[in-house]
Amino acid sequence: MKPFAPIPCRDVRSPAAMAGAPLACVLALLILLTGCLPTDEEASQPVSEPIRPVRVVTVEELPGGERVTLTGTVQAQDDVALAFRVGGQLIERTVNVGDQVNAGQVVARLDAVNERNAVDAARANLAAAMARLVEARNTVRRFEPMLPQGFVARADFDRAVEARDAAQAQVEAAQAQVATAENQLGFTTLLADGPGTVTERGAEPGEVVAAGRMIVRLAREAGRDAVFDVPARVIESGSADDEVTVALSSDPKVSTSGRVREVSPQADPVTRTFQVRVGLANPPAAMRLGSTVTGSIQLGGAAGIEIPNSALTSTRGAPAVWVLDPQTNTVALRNIDVARFELDRVLIAQGLDAGELVVTAGVQTLRPGQQVRRLGEPVPDETSAETSEPAIGQVGEPTSDEAGDDTGDTASEPSVEKAEARP
């Protein structure tokens, strides 16, 4: 067999090929760029922006002032510490914590041996002084009728009168000593000065107690107070005539009312609050001593509007809020005047009206005129424009005729090259 003869190839570096290459590249690039550009219809459609969900609150005009709620305890109006007026050894305590006592009831006793001895000695001294007084009186009575007759000298009579007066003074002193000794003996028995409840004990039988040491603490039944630690701001804004609603913290259904009875003139050095005692009117039986209660009071002041702190933002260094238009569901930024900042809310002086909707969550991502939707509302249906996407096989896939033509063109290219390559 004869070997195949080499077929001469066209030199791509020929001047004719080099001249036609740039033009072909430019045409191909223009075709590609034309296909990437959007049509006029696509360019005229605006870019859709997602509708942001927000939380809103309806502005309401509150009554004048503010309502303050504090926590306190129930205490007796009169709380006394019963103690002995003399010292000694405690030999008996007849009551315990929680016991009810009556006026004049024996609470405790001291060892009274020494006091009884002092009473006996004072009575003995009184008896001796009475005897001397009787003798002095008899002497004066005997000398008195003999003085005009001259049987008794004037000096002797005067000395008898002086002895009688001295004896009288000694008797009076002895009587005072007896009374003092008897009082000291009586002080060894501790009595309740009024009805009440024992809330605390301070000594046990067998202890040696000093005068004035608390033996038991008695809460009298005269009345009950609700005691609160109140900040200075509330005291300055409140009035003694304001009614206070007091309820049990464990059961708010058990409640009563009262009025301020006493305000401490000095603040606590640690908490810087003032102790306020509220006298309870007809306190329920469930409000026992020491129970935790909640007191509420409405402070006076002008009517105002309050919003949560989360709704507050700023624009140009001034406070502002986002206001929602319920007709168009768009938001607008509005400046406001703040009357007072509190722990979890802001009191508005002006800038808002009752019934308006203020955004309280999502305020940092809004812009004026932006469309939003309230949380809890269904997401609106997005109307998507009908796209003119052709069916499969119309674009990107040649038809059978086009495929055949392309195939024929592709097959004919080698023959042309071969024809041009022949000498």
LOSEDO-467836 format. One record per residue (C-alpha): residue in three letters; x, y, z. Coordinates in pm, 1 decimal. Layout:
REM residues N
ATOM   residuo         xx         yy         zz
ATOM       ALA          X          Y          Z
...
REM end
This chain:
REM residues 423
ATOM   residuo         xx         yy         zz
ATOM       MET        0.0        0.0        0.0
ATOM       LYS      108.3      350.5      -70.9
ATOM       PRO      147.4      580.2      221.7
ATOM       PHE      -95.6      868.9      252.9
ATOM       ALA       33.6     1185.3      103.0
ATOM       PRO       47.4     1482.1      343.4
ATOM       ILE     -221.4     1741.3      286.3
ATOM       PRO      -89.4     2094.9      292.0
ATOM       CYS     -261.5     2319.2      555.2
ATOM       ARG     -349.8     2685.5      527.7
ATOM       ASP     -113.5     2916.8      705.5
ATOM       VAL     -317.5     3099.3      966.9
ATOM       ARG      -49.6     3360.8      984.3
ATOM       SER     -126.2     3471.2      635.1
ATOM       PRO     -217.7     3839.9      587.8
ATOM       ALA     -573.8     3755.1      482.5
ATOM       ALA     -641.9     3548.7      796.4
ATOM       MET     -484.0     3805.5     1026.9
ATOM       ALA     -697.3     4081.0      879.3
ATOM       GLY    -1029.7     3896.4      927.7
ATOM       ALA     -967.1     3769.3     1285.1
ATOM       PRO    -1024.3     4097.7     1478.7
ATOM       LEU    -1346.7     4169.8     1299.8
ATOM       ALA    -1485.7     3827.0     1381.4
ATOM       CYS    -1394.4     3865.6     1751.8
ATOM       VAL    -1564.2     4204.4     1778.1
ATOM       LEU    -1882.9     4071.1     1619.1
ATOM       ALA    -1890.8     3773.8     1855.2
ATOM       LEU    -1841.0     4000.6     2161.5
ATOM       LEU    -2121.4     4232.0     2048.8
ATOM       ILE    -2356.8     3935.8     2010.4
ATOM       LEU    -2275.0     3814.4     2363.5
ATOM       LEU    -2324.7     4160.8     2518.8
ATOM       THR    -2653.6     4208.0     2336.9
ATOM       GLY    -2784.2     3885.2     2483.5
ATOM       CYS    -2690.5     3990.7     2842.2
ATOM       LEU    -2861.1     4332.6     2833.5
ATOM       PRO    -3216.0     4342.7     2985.6
ATOM       THR    -3508.8     4422.3     2769.0
ATOM       ASP    -3701.8     4749.6     2800.4
ATOM       GLU    -3986.8     4573.9     2982.8
ATOM       GLU    -3751.2     4420.6     3239.4
ATOM       ALA    -3571.0     4751.6     3296.7
ATOM       SER    -3897.6     4937.1     3358.7
ATOM       GLN    -4008.4     4698.0     3639.2
ATOM       PRO    -3901.8     4822.1     3993.1
ATOM       VAL    -3698.6     4597.5     4219.2
ATOM       SER    -3933.1     4444.2     4480.8
ATOM       GLU    -3838.7     4514.7     4846.9
ATOM       PRO    -3939.8     4270.1     5124.7
ATOM       ILE    -4214.6     4393.6     5357.2
ATOM       ARG    -4069.6     4409.1     5707.5
ATOM       PRO    -4275.7     4287.7     6004.6
ATOM       VAL    -4301.4     4527.5     6299.3
ATOM       ARG    -4468.5     4532.8     6639.4
ATOM       VAL    -4687.4     4833.4     6714.5
ATOM       VAL    -4878.2     4972.3     7009.9
ATOM       THR    -5182.3     5198.0     7010.0
ATOM       VAL    -5123.9     5530.5     7182.6
ATOM       GLU    -5361.0     5588.5     7474.1
ATOM       GLU    -5400.3     5895.8     7689.0
ATOM       LEU    -5354.8     5796.6     8051.5
ATOM       PRO    -5522.4     5964.3     8349.6
ATOM       GLY    -5335.6     6230.7     8538.6
ATOM       GLY    -5020.9     6128.8     8723.7
ATOM       GLU    -4886.6     5778.4     8761.6
ATOM       ARG    -4964.8     5470.9     8966.0
ATOM       VAL    -4689.0     5360.6     9202.2
ATOM       THR    -4673.3     5008.9     9349.1
ATOM       LEU    -4450.5     4917.0     9643.8
ATOM       THR    -4398.7     4610.8     9861.8
ATOM       GLY    -4410.4     4621.3    10242.4
ATOM       THR    -4510.7     4430.3    10555.0
ATOM       VAL    -4793.3     4438.5    10806.1
ATOM       GLN    -4697.4     4564.5    11150.6
ATOM       ALA    -4882.3     4668.5    11464.5
ATOM       GLN    -4950.9     5036.5    11517.3
ATOM       ASP    -4822.1     5010.2    11875.7
ATOM       ASP    -4535.7     4770.7    11928.2
ATOM       VAL    -4385.0     4775.5    12280.4
ATOM       ALA    -4102.9     4590.2    12452.5
ATOM       LEU    -4201.1     4477.9    12802.2
ATOM       ALA    -3910.3     4485.8    13050.1
ATOM       PHE    -3846.4     4487.4    13425.9
ATOM       ARG    -3768.6     4814.5    13598.7
ATOM       VAL    -3527.1     4635.9    13831.4
ATOM       GLY    -3258.5     4377.0    13769.4
ATOM       GLY    -3250.8     4022.4    13897.1
ATOM       GLN    -3276.2     3657.2    13807.3
ATOM       LEU    -3568.5     3559.1    13585.7
ATOM       ILE    -3744.9     3268.3    13747.3
ATOM       GLU    -4062.6     3249.7    13539.5
ATOM       ARG    -4200.6     3357.7    13200.3
ATOM       THR    -4567.0     3272.1    13158.9
ATOM       VAL    -4613.5     3358.1    12789.6
ATOM       ASN    -4450.5     3258.1    12462.9
ATOM       VAL    -4442.4     3387.6    12106.1
ATOM       GLY    -4789.2     3398.3    11951.7
ATOM       ASP    -4979.8     3402.0    12281.1
ATOM       GLN    -5263.6     3645.6    12333.0
ATOM       VAL    -5239.0     3844.9    12656.3
ATOM       ASN    -5483.4     4069.6    12838.4
ATOM       ALA    -5430.2     4386.4    13033.4
ATOM       GLY    -5282.8     4314.5    13377.2
ATOM       GLN    -5183.1     3956.9    13295.4
ATOM       VAL    -4858.5     3832.9    13454.4
ATOM       VAL    -4590.1     3795.5    13189.2
ATOM       ALA    -4276.4     3711.8    13392.5
ATOM       ARG    -4133.0     3716.0    13748.6
ATOM       LEU    -3795.5     3781.9    13906.9
ATOM       ASP    -3645.8     3635.4    14224.2
ATOM       ALA    -3779.7     3883.6    14487.2
ATOM       VAL    -3602.0     3769.7    14805.9
ATOM       ASN    -3395.4     4086.6    14840.9
ATOM       GLU    -3691.3     4309.8    14766.0
ATOM       ARG    -3902.7     4140.9    15032.1
ATOM       ASN    -3625.6     4184.2    15286.7
ATOM       ALA    -3602.5     4551.3    15197.5
ATOM       VAL    -3976.4     4588.3    15256.6
ATOM       ASP    -3950.2     4420.9    15597.4
ATOM       ALA    -3662.6     4648.9    15697.9
ATOM       ALA    -3847.6     4959.0    15586.8
ATOM       ARG    -4155.9     4859.4    15781.7
ATOM       ALA    -3945.7     4799.0    16091.7
ATOM       ASN    -3789.9     5143.6    16064.4
ATOM       LEU    -4134.9     5290.5    16027.6
ATOM       ALA    -4252.2     5117.1    16344.2
ATOM       ALA    -3956.5     5255.0    16541.6
ATOM       ALA    -4018.3     5604.5    16410.2
ATOM       MET    -4385.2     5579.7    16507.1
ATOM       ALA    -4288.6     5482.2    16858.8
ATOM       ARG    -4060.4     5782.0    16896.0
ATOM       LEU    -4330.5     6006.3    16759.6
ATOM       VAL    -4582.2     5876.7    17012.1
ATOM       GLU    -4338.2     5941.3    17295.5
ATOM       ALA    -4263.4     6293.3    17173.9
ATOM       ARG    -4632.0     6374.5    17141.4
ATOM       ASN    -4702.9     6253.4    17496.6
ATOM       THR    -4425.6     6469.3    17634.5
ATOM       VAL    -4560.1     6779.4    17467.8
ATOM       ARG    -4910.1     6697.9    17579.3
ATOM       ARG    -4789.9     6658.4    17940.4
ATOM       PHE    -4582.2     6981.9    17946.9
ATOM       GLU    -4839.8     7199.3    17782.6
ATOM       PRO    -5082.9     7247.6    18083.7
ATOM       MET    -4794.5     7297.1    18328.6
ATOM       LEU    -4631.3     7577.4    18131.3
ATOM       PRO    -4869.6     7859.0    18243.8
ATOM       GLN    -4836.0     7761.9    18613.0
ATOM       GLY    -4455.1     7772.6    18592.4
ATOM       PHE    -4402.5     7408.3    18676.6
ATOM       VAL    -4219.3     7355.2    18344.2
ATOM       ALA    -3954.3     7582.7    18209.5
ATOM       ARG    -4010.3     7739.5    17872.7
ATOM       ALA    -3692.1     7586.3    17734.2
ATOM       ASP    -3793.5     7235.2    17831.5
ATOM       PHE    -4126.3     7278.5    17662.3
ATOM       ASP    -3961.4     7404.4    17343.8
ATOM       ARG    -3726.3     7106.4    17337.1
ATOM       ALA    -4022.9     6869.8    17368.4
ATOM       VAL    -4196.3     7035.4    17076.2
ATOM       GLU    -3882.8     7006.6    16861.1
ATOM       ALA    -3848.6     6637.3    16949.3
ATOM       ARG    -4207.5     6581.2    16850.5
ATOM       ASP    -4155.7     6749.1    16511.6
ATOM       ALA    -3838.8     6549.6    16447.4
ATOM       ALA    -4017.5     6228.1    16529.9
ATOM       GLN    -4293.9     6324.2    16289.3
ATOM       ALA    -4038.3     6378.6    16010.1
ATOM       GLN    -3876.0     6045.3    16083.8
ATOM       VAL    -4208.4     5872.7    16054.8
ATOM       GLU    -4275.2     6033.8    15717.6
ATOM       ALA    -3931.3     5928.9    15591.5
ATOM       ALA    -3988.4     5574.6    15708.9
ATOM       GLN    -4323.3     5566.9    15534.1
ATOM       ALA    -4155.0     5675.7    15209.2
ATOM       GLN    -3896.5     5402.5    15248.4
ATOM       VAL    -4169.1     5145.5    15295.6
ATOM       ALA    -4347.1     5266.5    14982.6
ATOM       THR    -4023.5     5250.9    14784.6
ATOM       ALA    -3946.0     4901.8    14905.3
ATOM       GLU    -4294.9     4784.2    14822.9
ATOM       ASN    -4267.5     4932.2    14473.8
ATOM       GLN    -3938.1     4756.1    14420.9
ATOM       LEU    -4103.4     4435.1    14527.2
ATOM       GLY    -4385.7     4497.2    14283.0
ATOM       PHE    -4139.1     4561.2    13999.5
ATOM       THR    -4023.7     4199.7    14021.9
ATOM       THR    -4352.3     4096.0    13858.2
ATOM       LEU    -4395.9     4198.5    13491.7
ATOM       LEU    -4753.2     4272.8    13385.7
ATOM       ALA    -4900.4     4341.5    13041.5
ATOM       ASP    -5018.3     4701.0    13013.8
ATOM       GLY    -5278.1     4618.5    12747.5
ATOM       PRO    -5417.4     4342.9    12525.0
ATOM       GLY    -5200.4     4221.2    12241.4
ATOM       THR    -4996.9     3941.6    12087.2
ATOM       VAL    -4648.6     3832.2    12185.9
ATOM       THR    -4424.1     3865.2    11881.3
ATOM       GLU    -4078.1     3811.3    12033.1
ATOM       ARG    -3906.9     3692.8    12352.0
ATOM       GLY    -3579.0     3830.8    12481.5
ATOM       ALA    -3487.7     3623.7    12787.9
ATOM       GLU    -3531.6     3275.1    12921.6
ATOM       PRO    -3598.3     3162.8    13280.5
ATOM       GLY    -3277.4     3129.7    13479.7
ATOM       GLU    -3101.8     3426.5    13318.2
ATOM       VAL    -2992.7     3729.3    13518.6
ATOM       VAL    -3141.0     4028.5    13341.7
ATOM       ALA    -3066.7     4396.0    13384.5
ATOM       ALA    -3325.7     4664.2    13430.2
ATOM       GLY    -3475.5     4762.5    13095.0
ATOM       ARG    -3385.3     4446.0    12907.3
ATOM       MET    -3661.9     4330.1    12676.6
ATOM       ILE    -3834.7     4019.3    12809.6
ATOM       VAL    -4114.1     3994.4    12551.6
ATOM       ARG    -4229.1     4216.9    12265.6
ATOM       LEU    -4599.4     4284.8    12253.8
ATOM       ALA    -4798.7     4397.3    11949.6
ATOM       ARG    -5103.6     4572.1    12080.3
ATOM       GLU    -5443.0     4523.1    11925.5
ATOM       ALA    -5507.3     4891.9    11877.1
ATOM       GLY    -5459.8     4865.3    11497.7
ATOM       ARG    -5233.9     4754.3    11213.4
ATOM       ASP    -5011.6     4941.1    10971.4
ATOM       ALA    -4867.9     4858.1    10631.8
ATOM       VAL    -4505.7     4973.7    10637.7
ATOM       PHE    -4327.4     5062.7    10312.1
ATOM       ASP    -3984.5     5195.9    10214.7
ATOM       VAL    -4072.7     5481.0     9978.8
ATOM       PRO    -3836.1     5677.3     9748.2
ATOM       ALA    -3811.7     6050.1     9797.7
ATOM       ARG    -3969.7     6120.3     9456.9
ATOM       VAL    -4292.3     5947.6     9555.5
ATOM       ILE    -4307.6     6131.5     9887.8
ATOM       GLU    -4264.6     6465.7     9716.0
ATOM       SER    -4538.8     6386.0     9462.7
ATOM       GLY    -4784.4     6225.9     9704.9
ATOM       SER    -5017.8     6366.9     9967.9
ATOM       ALA    -5125.6     6249.0    10309.9
ATOM       ASP    -5488.1     6247.3    10192.0
ATOM       ASP    -5422.3     6003.5     9905.6
ATOM       GLU    -5588.6     5665.9     9949.6
ATOM       VAL    -5359.5     5363.6     9937.8
ATOM       THR    -5485.9     5023.6     9821.8
ATOM       VAL    -5316.9     4740.9    10013.9
ATOM       ALA    -5344.5     4374.0     9910.3
ATOM       LEU    -5175.3     4052.5    10014.6
ATOM       SER    -4890.5     3961.1     9781.7
ATOM       SER    -4981.0     3592.0     9806.4
ATOM       ASP    -5353.9     3653.5     9747.1
ATOM       PRO    -5436.9     3988.6     9579.2
ATOM       LYS    -5808.1     3923.7     9636.2
ATOM       VAL    -5756.7     3997.1    10007.2
ATOM       SER    -5727.5     4374.6    10010.3
ATOM       THR    -5822.5     4684.5    10203.3
ATOM       SER    -5755.4     5056.2    10192.8
ATOM       GLY    -5573.9     5297.9    10417.9
ATOM       ARG    -5418.1     5639.2    10448.9
ATOM       VAL    -5070.6     5757.0    10533.5
ATOM       ARG    -5039.1     5784.3    10911.6
ATOM       GLU    -4670.8     5852.0    10961.1
ATOM       VAL    -4372.7     5945.9    10742.8
ATOM       SER    -4020.0     5912.0    10872.8
ATOM       PRO    -3839.9     6249.7    10869.3
ATOM       GLN    -3501.9     6085.1    10804.7
ATOM       ALA    -3397.8     5861.3    10515.5
ATOM       ASP    -3239.2     5524.0    10567.7
ATOM       PRO    -2860.1     5565.7    10542.3
ATOM       VAL    -2825.0     5256.6    10319.5
ATOM       THR    -3129.7     5252.8    10090.3
ATOM       ARG    -3195.0     5629.4    10098.6
ATOM       THR    -3567.4     5561.1    10129.8
ATOM       PHE    -3818.0     5687.5    10384.2
ATOM       GLN    -4032.8     5461.2    10599.8
ATOM       VAL    -4403.8     5528.5    10556.3
ATOM       ARG    -4671.3     5377.2    10777.5
ATOM       VAL    -5018.4     5340.1    10627.8
ATOM       GLY    -5301.4     5288.1    10874.4
ATOM       LEU    -5526.9     5005.0    10754.2
ATOM       ALA    -5900.8     5046.6    10781.6
ATOM       ASN    -6066.6     4722.2    10894.4
ATOM       PRO    -5778.3     4490.9    10797.7
ATOM       PRO    -5888.1     4136.6    10705.9
ATOM       ALA    -5795.4     3853.4    10939.5
ATOM       ALA    -5569.0     3709.8    10667.7
ATOM       MET    -5343.1     4014.5    10695.2
ATOM       ARG    -5148.1     3879.7    10988.6
ATOM       LEU    -4854.8     4052.3    11146.6
ATOM       GLY    -4548.8     4020.5    10926.4
ATOM       SER    -4743.8     3938.7    10609.3
ATOM       THR    -4604.5     4072.5    10280.6
ATOM       VAL    -4839.6     4319.7    10116.0
ATOM       THR    -4843.2     4532.4     9802.2
ATOM       GLY    -4949.6     4895.4     9819.9
ATOM       SER    -5068.0     5097.2     9519.6
ATOM       ILE    -5127.1     5470.1     9505.6
ATOM       GLN    -5229.6     5702.2     9222.3
ATOM       LEU    -5017.3     6015.5     9225.5
ATOM       GLY    -5165.1     6337.0     9097.0
ATOM       GLY    -5055.7     6515.6     8782.4
ATOM       ALA    -5162.1     6615.9     8434.2
ATOM       ALA    -5287.3     6364.3     8179.9
ATOM       GLY    -5022.5     6227.8     7945.4
ATOM       ILE    -4914.8     5958.6     7702.2
ATOM       GLU    -4665.1     5682.6     7765.9
ATOM       ILE    -4484.3     5448.3     7525.9
ATOM       PRO    -4235.0     5164.2     7580.9
ATOM       ASN    -3866.3     5248.3     7582.9
ATOM       SER    -3810.9     5020.7     7283.2
ATOM       ALA    -4014.6     5256.1     7061.1
ATOM       LEU    -3780.0     5550.5     7115.0
ATOM       THR    -3524.2     5646.1     6850.7
ATOM       SER    -3363.6     5974.0     6749.1
ATOM       THR    -3319.7     6198.3     6448.1
ATOM       ARG    -3082.7     6493.9     6434.0
ATOM       GLY    -3011.5     6453.1     6804.6
ATOM       ALA    -3380.5     6479.3     6907.1
ATOM       PRO    -3611.7     6199.3     7032.7
ATOM       ALA    -3840.2     6050.6     6768.8
ATOM       VAL    -4070.9     5755.7     6702.5
ATOM       TRP    -4193.8     5568.4     6396.3
ATOM       VAL    -4567.3     5621.3     6335.0
ATOM       LEU    -4756.7     5367.7     6123.0
ATOM       ASP    -5027.4     5478.3     5879.0
ATOM       PRO    -5289.3     5199.1     5888.9
ATOM       GLN    -5431.2     5301.8     5547.9
ATOM       THR    -5110.9     5260.0     5350.0
ATOM       ASN    -4909.9     5044.7     5596.5
ATOM       THR    -4617.1     5284.4     5566.5
ATOM       VAL    -4413.6     5439.8     5845.2
ATOM       ALA    -4306.6     5799.5     5906.7
ATOM       LEU    -4049.2     5935.8     6149.8
ATOM       ARG    -4186.1     6198.0     6392.0
ATOM       ASN    -4013.0     6406.5     6657.5
ATOM       ILE    -4157.1     6405.9     7009.9
ATOM       ASP    -4102.6     6591.3     7338.0
ATOM       VAL    -4023.6     6363.3     7631.6
ATOM       ALA    -4161.6     6463.4     7970.7
ATOM       ARG    -3986.9     6199.8     8180.4
ATOM       PHE    -3780.6     5884.1     8135.1
ATOM       GLU    -3867.6     5590.1     8358.1
ATOM       LEU    -3738.5     5235.1     8399.4
ATOM       ASP    -3938.9     5070.3     8120.1
ATOM       ARG    -4138.8     5350.8     7963.0
ATOM       VAL    -4124.0     5708.5     7841.1
ATOM       LEU    -4381.0     5977.6     7923.0
ATOM       ILE    -4455.3     6196.2     7620.4
ATOM       ALA    -4530.6     6566.0     7661.8
ATOM       GLN    -4633.5     6632.3     7301.5
ATOM       GLY    -4593.6     6495.1     6951.6
ATOM       LEU    -4839.6     6203.7     6963.3
ATOM       ASP    -5217.8     6179.5     6963.8
ATOM       ALA    -5438.9     5914.8     7114.9
ATOM       GLY    -5521.5     5634.0     6871.7
ATOM       GLU    -5203.7     5652.8     6664.1
ATOM       LEU    -4991.4     5342.8     6602.9
ATOM       VAL    -4628.8     5358.2     6719.3
ATOM       VAL    -4370.8     5096.3     6619.5
ATOM       THR    -4210.4     4932.1     6926.2
ATOM       ALA    -3994.8     4660.3     6763.4
ATOM       GLY    -3784.0     4681.5     6449.9
ATOM       VAL    -3730.6     5057.4     6462.7
ATOM       GLN    -3361.5     5034.2     6372.8
ATOM       THR    -3420.7     4895.1     6022.3
ATOM       LEU    -3691.1     5132.9     5897.5
ATOM       ARG    -3680.3     5425.9     5658.3
ATOM       PRO    -3940.6     5694.8     5589.3
ATOM       GLY    -4218.8     5576.2     5361.1
ATOM       GLN    -4125.8     5209.6     5393.5
ATOM       GLN    -4410.8     4960.0     5370.7
ATOM       VAL    -4441.0     4726.9     5668.8
ATOM       ARG    -4684.1     4480.0     5813.9
ATOM       ARG    -4789.8     4425.7     6173.3
ATOM       LEU    -4690.9     4106.7     6348.3
ATOM       GLY    -4976.6     3861.4     6354.7
ATOM       GLU    -5119.0     3971.7     6019.1
ATOM       PRO    -5095.3     3737.7     5719.6
ATOM       VAL    -4822.6     3805.8     5466.7
ATOM       PRO    -4974.9     3980.9     5160.7
ATOM       ASP    -4972.0     3791.6     4828.9
ATOM       GLU    -4691.1     3912.6     4604.6
ATOM       THR    -4821.7     3965.3     4250.4
ATOM       SER    -4552.7     3826.2     4031.0
ATOM       ALA    -4541.0     3951.4     3672.6
ATOM       GLU    -4605.1     3695.9     3403.9
ATOM       THR    -4276.1     3593.2     3257.8
ATOM       SER    -4245.8     3509.5     2892.4
ATOM       GLU    -4028.3     3209.5     2949.4
ATOM       PRO    -4049.3     2991.0     2637.5
ATOM       ALA    -4120.4     2626.7     2661.0
ATOM       ILE    -3844.6     2376.6     2658.6
ATOM       GLY    -3721.7     2333.4     2304.2
ATOM       GLN    -3799.1     2687.5     2184.9
ATOM       VAL    -3487.4     2862.7     2310.7
ATOM       GLY    -3148.1     2705.9     2351.1
ATOM       GLU    -3245.2     2384.9     2169.7
ATOM       PRO    -3232.2     2396.7     1786.1
ATOM       THR    -3509.6     2245.9     1582.9
ATOM       SER    -3457.6     1946.9     1374.1
ATOM       ASP    -3414.9     2158.4     1056.6
ATOM       GLU    -3166.8     2388.2     1226.9
ATOM       ALA    -2981.6     2091.0     1360.3
ATOM       GLY    -2966.1     1941.2     1019.3
ATOM       ASP    -2839.4     2263.9      865.7
ATOM       ASP    -2573.8     2299.2     1129.3
ATOM       THR    -2472.7     1944.0     1072.7
ATOM       GLY    -2448.8     1999.0      699.8
ATOM       ASP    -2245.1     2315.7      742.9
ATOM       THR    -2013.6     2143.7      982.1
ATOM       ALA    -1965.0     1853.7      746.5
ATOM       SER    -1894.8     2077.2      448.8
ATOM       GLU    -1622.0     2277.2      619.1
ATOM       PRO    -1347.0     2012.8      578.7
ATOM       SER    -1412.7     1980.4      208.6
ATOM       VAL    -1380.9     2354.6      159.9
ATOM       GLU    -1055.8     2359.0      348.2
ATOM       LYS     -931.5     2070.9      141.9
ATOM       ALA    -1030.7     2241.3     -176.6
ATOM       GLU     -853.3     2560.3      -80.4
ATOM       ALA     -548.4     2365.6       26.6
ATOM       ARG     -501.0     2196.6     -306.1
ATOM       PRO     -238.4     2339.7     -539.4
REM end
